[in-house]
């Protein structure tokens, strides 16, 4: 829809335009979307049956909203998506800093301009993309920032008394009139600043340095916050919480498949690069499983959560590791390897908060453990489960491979060419036949990855030992490794 051409209030009236409140605007568009099966929240994967219906009910009820959840649960993304429920264009009094409605003005400057010029008062149009205000609640936020304050310079220039309403410089909230206003991390806002929001949410009234200015501000408030038991920095004061219409709980992806879709959507990998790098589907599964393992780990602080950004940055690092190797070897194509997962350690370290026991073990070791646990979980989906204790005369499908490792070892450097990498793995006795038996429909391009995955799986069940070096990994028989240490 193009920008409307009406330039005065008179032209606007002749067009048949009728003023609508912001709530009417949002609910009218939402009702139309629901009737026509249109979903503006389609990019918020995994929320279709939980969060989104609650948000829609809140809008239909004309409620302000508090999105409550751990970090990395798309709270801000959800809030920003809400602008799609606004009309494409709305008229404002021209040069109005507060988006005043030409047919229903509330600010003194607009009222005086319309009183003076009448139907010849000039108007402008603003797009819905300009009707989104966002503020991060930090300790230095003041009432002046949010509500406003007296501007002495303005008073001097206009030669006005401090008792004149014109000397007020409005803050972010009055300037967000007829807009969506998002206040992120609400608990971090100082209690005395939270108190200043009371009258705005209920009575539509603001007070500035003794001025009692009753303004029927038309704003859709959306707050985001972490659970109170997560942060020690602050909390939402009870009276403010009482004034927020709907509190909606967000959550992490409930399955690996949903998590993979989100990661694929948000990772924004370079299309030219990704066309040269083959990513086995199981590699994507492992990345997501690492996140699931971290959220269940006793070494990770569950109250802080594990952001979905961890899997996004992990995938990016994984691809970058393969690209770096491809460039070093001057190869045109390559594939992701299990050994590339060493490159995601930096992504994990910065995304998890460890409890005391985890700090004692060390962030890097915890990260390695999480990868090992993810491999262990997925291993039994492809290969027979390895029992912890086996009888001496019991035959296992892995015996020939393990026997081969009693006199051999596998060293995989990060910069190995595709040819050398495959050549080393093909030497592992009976690995290929094991893949043919248990994964008969395996893609040829995925075979090297699965052979290495098999070795990582055997290590996760303590049948092999993995030695991580600065430039790769080494697989050895654990007993021989023990003898060498002695």
C-alpha positions, 0 to 999 in steps of 0.5 A, spaced: 500 500 500 502 506 497 503 512 502 496 516 502 496 523 498 491 527 503 495 533 505 490 537 510 485 535 515 480 537 510 482 532 505 482 527 510 475 528 512 472 528 505 476 521 504 471 518 509 477 517 514 475 515 521 479 515 527 481 509 531 484 507 537 490 503 537 487 497 540 481 498 535 486 498 530 490 491 532 484 487 534 480 489 527 487 487 523 487 481 528 480 479 527 481 479 520 487 475 520 484 469 524 478 469 519 482 469 513 487 464 516 493 469 516 498 468 521 503 474 522 507 470 527 509 464 522 516 465 524 516 464 531 516 456 530 514 452 536 509 457 539 503 456 535 499 452 540 502 455 546 504 462 546 501 465 540 494 464 542 495 467 549 498 473 545 492 473 541 487 473 546 491 478 550 490 483 544 483 481 543 482 483 551 486 490 550 491 488 555 498 490 556 502 484 556 508 481 560 512 476 556 516 472 561 521 467 560 528 465 560 534 468 555 533 466 548 526 465 548 524 470 542 521 475 547 523 481 543 522 478 536 515 476 538 514 483 540 517 486 534 513 482 530 506 485 533 507 491 528 504 487 523 498 487 526 498 495 525 495 499 519 500 500 514 499 508 514 496 512 519 495 520 519 498 525 524 499 532 525 505 534 521 511 536 525 508 532 531 513 529 535 508 525 538 504 522 532 498 526 534 491 524 531 489 530 526 481 528 528 482 526 535 488 531 538 491 530 545 497 535 545 497 542 546 501 544 540 497 540 536 490 543 539 493 550 538 495 548 530 488 546 529 485 551 532 489 556 528 489 553 521 482 549 521 481 544 515 487 547 512 492 544 518 497 540 514 498 532 516 503 527 514 503 519 514 507 515 518 508 507 516 507 502 521 515 500 521 515 507 525 510 506 530 515 501 534 519 504 540 523 499 544 527 501 550 532 496 554 531 497 562 538 499 565 540 502 571 541 509 569 534 509 566 530 515 569 523 518 569 525 524 565 527 518 559 521 515 560 516 520 561 519 527 560 521 533 564 521 541 564 526 543 559 529 550 561 532 552 554 525 551 551 522 555 556 528 561 555 527 561 547 520 561 547 520 566 553 515 562 557 514 561 565 515 554 568 508 554 569 506 553 562 505 546 559 509 548 553 516 548 557 515 540 558 520 536 554 516 529 553 520 522 554 519 516 550 512 514 552 508 520 550 512 520 544 510 513 543 503 515 542 499 511 537 505 506 537 507 499 540 512 501 546 516 495 548 520 495 555 525 490 555 528 486 562 523 490 566 525 487 573 532 491 571 528 497 572 529 501 578 523 500 583 522 508 583 522 508 576 517 502 575 512 506 580 512 512 574 508 507 570 502 506 575 498 512 572 500 511 565 497 504 565 491 505 569 489 512 569 492 515 562 495 520 567 502 523 567 506 527 572 512 532 571 515 536 576 508 538 579 505 538 572 499 534 572 497 533 565 492 528 563 493 525 557 489 519 554 495 516 551 494 510 546 499 505 547 500 498 546 505 496 552 509 490 551 514 488 557 519 482 557 522 480 563 526 474 566 523 470 572 524 473 578 527 467 581 532 468 575 535 475 576 538 478 583 538 484 579 531 486 581 524 484 580 517 487 578 514 491 583 507 488 585 502 494 584 505 494 577 505 487 575 497 487 578 496 493 572 499 489 567 493 485 563 496 479 561 503 475 563 505 470 558 510 465 559 515 463 553 519 457 553 524 453 549 523 448 543 520 442 545 523 437 540 530 437 536 526 438 530 523 444 532 529 447 534 533 445 528 528 449 524 529 455 528 536 454 528 536 454 520 531 460 520 536 464 524 543 462 523 543 466 516 548 462 513 552 465 507 548 462 501 554 461 497 558 458 502 553 453 504 552 451 497 560 448 498 559 445 504 555 439 505 552 438 512 549 431 514 542 432 518 545 428 524 550 434 525 544 439 525 541 434 530 547 433 535 548 441 535 540 441 538 542 435 542 547 439 545 543 445 547 538 439 550 543 436 554 545 443 557 538 444 559 538 438 563 545 438 566 547 438 573 553 443 572 549 448 568 545 453 572 537 451 570 535 458 572 539 462 567 537 457 562 540 456 555 539 460 550 537 458 543 542 463 540 547 457 542 545 452 537 545 458 532 552 460 533 554 453 534 552 452 527 555 458 524 562 456 527 561 449 525 560 451 518 566 456 519 571 451 521 569 447 514 570 453 510 577 454 513 579 447 512 576 448 505 580 454 503 587 452 506 586 445 502 584 449 496 578 445 495 572 447 492 567 443 496 567 439 503 563 436 508 562 437 516 566 432 520 565 430 527 572 433 529 569 440 527 565 440 533 571 442 537 570 449 534 563 450 537 566 450 544 567 457 544 559 458 542 558 453 548 562 457 553 559 464 552 552 461 553 552 457 559 552 459 566 555 454 571 553 452 578 559 451 583 561 444 581 561 446 573 566 452 575 570 447 579 570 442 573 572 448 568 567 451 562 571 448 557 571 441 560 563 441 561 563 443 554 566 437 551 562 433 556 555 436 553 558 434 546 559 427 548 552 426 552 549 429 545 553 424 541 551 418 546 544 420 546 543 420 539 548 414 538 543 409 540 538 411 534 543 409 529 547 403 532 545 398 538 546 400 545 553 398 548 552 395 555 556 398 561 558 391 563 558 385 558 560 378 560 567 376 558 565 371 552 559 375 550 560 377 543 559 384 541 558 387 534 563 392 536 568 387 538 572 387 531 573 395 531 575 395 538 580 389 537 583 393 531 584 399 536 588 395 541 594 396 536 592 402 532 590 409 533 586 414 529 589 421 528 584 426 525 587 433 524 583 439 523 586 441 516 586 434 513 584 434 506 577 430 504 581 425 501 586 424 507 580 424 511 576 419 508 582 414 507 584 414 514 577 413 516 576 407 511 582 404 515 578 402 521 576 395 521 569 393 519 566 400 520 564 400 513 560 394 514 557 396 520 554 402 517 551 398 511 548 393 516 545 398 521 544 404 516 543 401 510 540 407 506 545 412 508 547 417 503 554 416 500 556 423 502 555 422 510 559 415 510 565 419 513 561 423 518 558 416 520 564 413 521 567 418 525 560 419 529 561 411 531 568 412 534 565 418 538 560 414 540 564 408 542 568 414 546 562 416 550 560 409 552 568 409 555 570 403 549 575 408 546 579 414 549 579 421 545 585 426 546 583 433 543 589 437 541 590 444 538 589 441 531 585 435 532 583 429 535 586 422 536 582 416 538 586 410 542 584 404 546 583 406 553 587 400 556 593 402 552 592 409 554 592 407 561 598 403 560 602 408 557 601 413 562 604 408 567 
